[in-house]
Amino acid sequence: RFLLLFTFLKKNKKKKIMVFFSSCNSVKYHAELLNYIDVPVMDIHGKQKQQKRTTTFFQFCKQKVGTLCCTDVAARGLDIPDVD
């Protein structure tokens, strides 16, 4: 599954993408791994402090392209414009 995600993100570098994971640990693991192998991603999950989540949210909203790895915390009522 990771290879599929990696390939998808590499092919869609010029798009604004959200990738949902089932747990906070999964978000942390994949975000760290992807950033380590030079696939820049941001992450939001429930174990982060509110300030960190808010900062990441607004950074992602302002970007024209990028990838956000997140749990369902980002699916509930957040309005993120122009996601492909």
C-alpha positions, -999 to 999 in steps of 0.1 A, spaced: 0 0 0 28 24 8 43 20 -27 9 28 -42 6 60 -21 42 70 -29 36 66 -66 3 85 -65 19 114 -46 49 115 -70 26 116 -100 4 143 -85 30 168 -72 13 197 -87 -20 191 -70 -35 198 -36 -42 165 -20 -56 152 14 -48 116 24 -68 102 53 -55 76 77 -73 56 103 -51 65 133 -29 92 147 1 69 147 -4 60 111 -5 97 102 27 104 121 45 73 107 36 80 70 42 118 73 77 112 88 85 85 62 74 106 32 92 137 44 123 116 50 123 103 14 118 139 0 80 138 -6 70 169 14 38 165 33 20 182 62 1 164 89 -28 169 112 -40 145 138 -57 144 172 -26 140 193 -11 173 182 -17 204 203 -45 227 190 -20 254 181 0 231 158 -32 218 141 -44 253 135 -11 265 121 -8 235 98 -45 240 87 -40 276 77 -7 268 59 -23 241 39 -53 263 31 -30 291 17 -10 267 -5 -18 261 -42 -3 226 -41 7 202 -14 -2 171 5 -19 169 39 -19 136 58 -46 135 84 -71 116 105 -108 122 105 -102 152 127 -97 171 94 -129 156 79 -152 171 104 -163 206 94 -130 220 81 -134 240 49 -102 236 29 -105 253 -5 -93 239 -39 -85 204 -29 -81 182 -60 
